[in-house]
Amino acid sequence: MWYLYITKNRNGAFYTGITTNVERRLKEHLRGKGGHYTRENRPQILLYTEQFPSRVEAEAREKQIKRWSRKKKQALIEGDVDRLRRLSVSRD
């Protein structure tokens, strides 16, 4: 199984990543292992996870969420489906 996760980092930003083991990956981030961003902005708290049967699906979801606004990510984290839908409506 693959997992998408969102953390809130020391700088207040949300970080979105994927892994096969969320607990292990968070420990790595806290030790400064992994990407440059999380070495400089360590996670404070795990906010959200989703489970996927394949890496391809987890990567696609990660790519989608990374393009979202902070407000939209917050709605997802809070489970606010109505607000998430409103924020998803195209303004074109």
Secondary structure, DSSP 8 states (H G I E B T S, - for coil): -EEEEEEEETTS-EEEEEES-HHHHHHHHHTT-S-HHHHHS-EEEEEEEEEESSHHHHHHHHHHHHTS-HHHHHHHHHT-HHHHHHHHS---
